[in-house]
Amino acid sequence: MTSLGETISFAAIAAVILGTALASVLSKRTFHSVMFLGAVLVAMGALFILLGSSLVGIIQVLVYVGGILTLFIFAVMFVTGDEEETETMPSKLPMAPWLKVIAAILAIGGGFWLFLRFVVPTVWVLVQAALLTVLGAFSLKALVLLVVLLVAFALAVAVVIGIAVLGYYVAARLLTNLVYGKGAQRVAGLVPIVLYLVMTAVVASTTPWLDGDAAAAPTDANDLTAVTDALFGPDVIAFEVLGVLLTAVMIGALVIARPLDAQSDAERYSCPTREQVAESDHASNVKESLGRTAAANDPMTTRFSAEELPE
Amino acid sequence: MIPLAWSVGLACALFAIGVFGLMTQRSALRILVSTEFVLNAANINFVAFANARGDPHGLVLTFFSIALAAAEAAVGLAILIHLYRHVRTVDVTQSTMLRW
């Protein structure tokens, strides 16, 4: 049974996770977005501890908040500066809005209906026929049946995908016509998300969830020895591969992020010393010469000046 | 004991938020942040099912997932900083160097 305390804790943690995740996605400034990510990660650690896996919760906080979040904050410090978003131009379809609503509903609903009604049973029959063919009962009839089903399946998939794409296109166009600018992107992004949630709700409502109490956990999964036994027992190969991967990633990240030209980078990012400022005649002179050396030392600036950036 | 369906529902909602972010963000940095949400949604499922079944392999998979997220963030952010050096922006709609 779920105790009241567990229920309240889960509800609070879930509210924090979903609220801060939404805030992270919707916030205007990138740094705030990363900070909200940190809140989500800490709440995730709390959730893992509530679920009973204190080990995973602690590692979550250590690795994610201690390592990954720090990386993100460093990247924000390097990168941010251009926060303005270019507005997308709304595009019009020559259709009345209510007509487009009906078209979208029909297309999306029809796509799902076709999928459930035809594609799923067809796949099942196809699998049966394939098994029949493979498992010895080979006959001309079975072969013909297989080919026919294959063609029918391909056609059905093509029709369903086409209708789904068309429906999404129409719905996105319609919604971007109703809401302009940045809101349009968000509303258009909302369409597949809502479809996904509806689909998941349908699947979840028909799933026989195994009862936690009835399935009386045979061993304590959160025992440290159980985890380490698995890690150094059956999963040791994967563990080793992960170690190799992390080493490769470290080297790769260093190679990718290295300065384009170490010497010029050092000059570009260095401040003039007090003596250098003093021995020059005018402060503006210093600024100008610094700007010139920076431009001359930056290979990208010389290669692509602002107006000849490739489109 | 938290019911399994609650955890899966939470993971589903977090995944939806992450995918929404992936589809709507234009800054590469915020796309990476959204990717973290998607990965964390998977981690919720791993931990919830590991606890419901008493199977430590789910927790081991969560460790692997966390390590892979770290690797992904490291390489992603390195690429992002390199991209910023080249085009002075992290807007993914502005960088068209590899597009022909």
Interface residues (C-beta under 8 A of the other chain):
Chain A: M1 T2 E6 F10 A14 I17 L18 A21 L22 S24 V25 T30 S33 V34 L37 V40 L41 M44 L47 F48 L50 L51 G52 S53 L55 V56 I59 Q60 V63 Y64 G67 I68 L71 F72 F74 A75 V76 F78 V79 T80 D82 E85 T86 Q185 R186 A188 G189 L190 P192 I193 Y196 L197 T200 A204 W209 L210 G212 D213 A215 A217 P218 T219 D220 A221 N222 D223 A226 V227 D229 A230 L231 P234 D235 A238 L242 L245 L246 V249 M250 G252 A253 L254 I256 A257 L260 M300 L309 P310 E311
Chain B: M1 I2 P3 L4 A5 W6 S7 V8 G9 L10 C12 A13 L14 A16 I17 G18 V19 F20 G21 M23 T24 Q25 R26 S27 L29 R30 L32 V33 S34 E36 F37 N40 N43 I44 V47 A48 A50 N51 A52 R53 G54 D55 P56 H57 G58 L59 V60 T62 F63 F64 I66 A67 L68 A69 A70 A71 A73 A74 V75 L77 A78 I79 L80 I81 H82 Y84 R85 H86 V87 R88 T89 V90 D91 T93 T96 M97
